[in-house]
Amino acid sequence: MATTPRRATIERRTTETEIHLELDLDGTGQYDIDTGVGFLDHMLAQIARHGRIDLKIRTKGDTHIDFHHTAEDTGIVLGEAIRQALGNKAGIVRYGSAIVPLDEALVQCALDLSGRPFLACHLPVTGKVGEFDAELAEEVFRAIAFNGGITLHLTALAGKNTHHLIEAAFKAFARALRVAKEVEPGSNEIPSTKGVL
């Protein structure tokens, strides 16, 4: 465990969304999430539970238009919170990967808490899950990666059910992040030959 709390609280207000987010990287997977978009709440809960991150989110967005701003802006704030809570990243594992099955779906995630944002997302999802546009899943991951300074690769290895593919992706991201954010016992070094991340 880190010797200092790895937490962040962020408020973000725009003409499209109002967001309050609290995050504890060293939590137990507790969550209290209300974005006004049920499927998005369900996916963010996967990050908390499987990433062992305590997460509270309140988002009020212009959902009368569509869910795009709510999904993207919540991802932006979550990425910012992860980056802030990681601090200078001394002692962290830095890299994480996971392969998660969900029925017929199988999704691989590999990530690097490098400070260099990048997203390679290969999830063949279309249409809707309930009222949620499947294409918004990639927008959430892009917002997290670019605002969290994360190099993120997501690849579907198998699957055809859109709900299963998206949920497996969020769970795989959570499990990979859970590994990468951990602090190596007895280490206080920056995990880079550059000396900074």
FISE-990176 format. One record per residue (C-alpha): y, x, z; residue number from 1. Coordinates in nm, 3 decimals, always signed. Layout:
// residues N
         v         u         w     k
         Y         X         Z   NUM
...
//
This chain:
// residues 197
         v         u         w     k
    +0.000    +0.000    +0.000     1
    +0.357    +0.108    -0.061     2
    +0.546    +0.220    +0.249     3
    +0.850    +0.009    +0.160     4
    +0.841    -0.356    +0.053     5
    +0.811    -0.398    -0.322     6
    +0.995    -0.725    -0.356     7
    +1.264    -0.875    -0.576     8
    +1.476    -1.188    -0.571     9
    +1.662    -1.280    -0.888    10
    +1.896    -1.562    -0.982    11
    +1.983    -1.622    -1.347    12
    +2.212    -1.893    -1.479    13
    +2.296    -1.966    -1.840    14
    +2.403    -2.277    -2.026    15
    +2.033    -2.333    -2.105    16
    +1.851    -2.249    -1.782    17
    +1.894    -2.193    -1.409    18
    +1.626    -1.978    -1.248    19
    +1.551    -1.863    -0.895    20
    +1.258    -1.623    -0.861    21
    +1.109    -1.439    -0.563    22
    +0.833    -1.182    -0.610    23
    +0.626    -0.960    -0.380    24
    +0.409    -0.709    -0.566    25
    +0.203    -0.647    -0.251    26
    +0.131    -1.010    -0.179    27
    -0.197    -1.199    -0.159    28
    -0.162    -1.422    -0.465    29
    +0.034    -1.707    -0.309    30
    +0.253    -1.908    -0.545    31
    +0.502    -2.192    -0.550    32
    +0.605    -2.254    -0.910    33
    +0.802    -2.533    -1.073    34
    +0.947    -2.471    -1.419    35
    +0.938    -2.832    -1.531    36
    +0.664    -2.735    -1.779    37
    +0.320    -2.803    -1.637    38
    +0.117    -2.570    -1.858    39
    +0.364    -2.285    -1.802    40
    +0.338    -2.339    -1.426    41
    -0.040    -2.316    -1.459    42
    -0.018    -1.988    -1.654    43
    +0.232    -1.828    -1.416    44
    +0.004    -1.924    -1.127    45
    -0.268    -1.714    -1.296    46
    -0.039    -1.409    -1.282    47
    +0.020    -1.462    -0.911    48
    -0.339    -1.538    -0.810    49
    -0.522    -1.284    -1.024    50
    -0.251    -1.019    -0.995    51
    -0.232    -1.059    -0.614    52
    +0.143    -1.110    -0.643    53
    +0.329    -1.362    -0.428    54
    +0.552    -1.561    -0.660    55
    +0.806    -1.836    -0.613    56
    +0.983    -1.974    -0.920    57
    +1.225    -2.260    -0.968    58
    +1.344    -2.313    -1.324    59
    +1.568    -2.592    -1.447    60
    +1.592    -2.581    -1.823    61
    +1.699    -2.784    -2.123    62
    +1.352    -2.928    -2.170    63
    +1.503    -3.235    -2.336    64
    +1.552    -3.004    -2.638    65
    +1.219    -2.820    -2.615    66
    +1.040    -2.572    -2.385    67
    +1.148    -2.253    -2.562    68
    +1.446    -2.158    -2.344    69
    +1.262    -2.243    -2.024    70
    +0.956    -2.036    -2.119    71
    +1.147    -1.737    -2.254    72
    +1.406    -1.721    -1.976    73
    +1.143    -1.751    -1.705    74
    +0.963    -1.460    -1.869    75
    +1.287    -1.261    -1.877    76
    +1.343    -1.308    -1.504    77
    +0.979    -1.233    -1.419    78
    +0.998    -0.909    -1.616    79
    +1.323    -0.812    -1.443    80
    +1.168    -0.883    -1.104    81
    +0.859    -0.671    -1.177    82
    +1.076    -0.379    -1.289    83
    +1.305    -0.411    -0.986    84
    +1.018    -0.439    -0.736    85
    +0.843    -0.132    -0.879    86
    +1.145    +0.083    -0.791    87
    +1.104    +0.444    -0.910    88
    +0.726    +0.388    -0.951    89
    +0.634    +0.683    -0.731    90
    +0.262    +0.690    -0.661    91
    +0.160    +0.396    -0.881    92
    -0.151    +0.402    -1.099    93
    +0.076    +0.311    -1.397    94
    -0.195    +0.207    -1.644    95
    -0.412    -0.102    -1.626    96
    -0.658    -0.283    -1.847    97
    -0.885    -0.585    -1.826    98
    -1.113    -0.794    -2.042    99
    -1.135    -1.155    -1.932   100
    -1.375    -1.423    -2.057   101
    -1.300    -1.793    -2.037   102
    -1.586    -1.989    -2.188   103
    -1.591    -1.895    -2.558   104
    -1.263    -1.701    -2.537   105
    -1.247    -1.328    -2.462   106
    -0.912    -1.150    -2.430   107
    -0.835    -0.785    -2.370   108
    -0.514    -0.660    -2.209   109
    -0.400    -0.299    -2.176   110
    -0.062    -0.212    -2.030   111
    +0.152    +0.081    -1.924   112
    +0.435    +0.049    -1.671   113
    +0.610    +0.317    -1.874   114
    +0.966    +0.189    -1.885   115
    +0.922    +0.168    -2.263   116
    +0.903    -0.197    -2.370   117
    +0.660    -0.287    -2.645   118
    +0.443    -0.586    -2.726   119
    +0.143    -0.603    -2.957   120
    +0.014    -0.959    -2.930   121
    -0.288    -1.069    -3.131   122
    -0.364    -1.418    -3.006   123
    -0.460    -1.661    -3.285   124
    -0.313    -1.970    -3.122   125
    -0.138    -2.259    -3.294   126
    -0.043    -2.616    -3.220   127
    +0.008    -2.746    -2.870   128
    -0.158    -2.748    -2.529   129
    -0.038    -3.079    -2.396   130
    +0.333    -3.067    -2.478   131
    +0.347    -2.685    -2.469   132
    +0.385    -2.509    -2.803   133
    +0.112    -2.244    -2.816   134
    +0.345    -1.995    -2.988   135
    +0.555    -1.985    -2.670   136
    +0.283    -1.785    -2.494   137
    +0.378    -1.482    -2.702   138
    +0.746    -1.541    -2.624   139
    +0.670    -1.534    -2.252   140
    +0.476    -1.208    -2.283   141
    +0.750    -1.055    -2.501   142
    +1.015    -1.147    -2.243   143
    +0.809    -1.000    -1.959   144
    +0.734    -0.679    -2.149   145
    +1.086    -0.614    -2.273   146
    +1.259    -0.695    -1.946   147
    +0.993    -0.530    -1.732   148
    +0.981    -0.207    -1.933   149
    +0.611    -0.260    -2.003   150
    +0.404    -0.143    -2.299   151
    +0.174    -0.441    -2.343   152
    -0.120    -0.496    -2.577   153
    -0.302    -0.830    -2.586   154
    -0.593    -0.889    -2.821   155
    -0.825    -1.185    -2.856   156
    -1.177    -1.053    -2.911   157
    -1.332    -1.399    -2.945   158
    -1.242    -1.764    -2.906   159
    -1.111    -2.072    -3.080   160
    -0.989    -2.305    -2.803   161
    -0.615    -2.257    -2.770   162
    -0.602    -2.342    -2.399   163
    -0.883    -2.097    -2.325   164
    -0.728    -1.816    -2.531   165
    -0.386    -1.846    -2.367   166
    -0.527    -1.877    -2.016   167
    -0.758    -1.579    -2.069   168
    -0.455    -1.379    -2.189   169
    -0.254    -1.459    -1.876   170
    -0.551    -1.378    -1.653   171
    -0.614    -1.050    -1.837   172
    -0.248    -0.956    -1.802   173
    -0.264    -1.035    -1.431   174
    -0.576    -0.826    -1.375   175
    -0.433    -0.532    -1.571   176
    -0.104    -0.550    -1.383   177
    -0.294    -0.567    -1.053   178
    -0.450    -0.228    -1.132   179
    -0.136    -0.064    -1.272   180
    +0.097    -0.160    -0.986   181
    -0.129    -0.026    -0.711   182
    -0.023    +0.284    -0.522   183
    -0.263    +0.577    -0.524   184
    -0.364    +0.667    -0.166   185
    -0.161    +0.963    -0.043   186
    +0.038    +0.994    -0.365   187
    +0.415    +0.986    -0.390   188
    +0.446    +1.148    -0.732   189
    +0.590    +0.989    -1.045   190
    +0.288    +0.943    -1.278   191
    +0.444    +1.125    -1.572   192
    +0.488    +1.488    -1.676   193
    +0.850    +1.395    -1.747   194
    +0.905    +1.332    -1.377   195
    +1.060    +0.991    -1.439   196
    +0.949    +0.652    -1.568   197
//
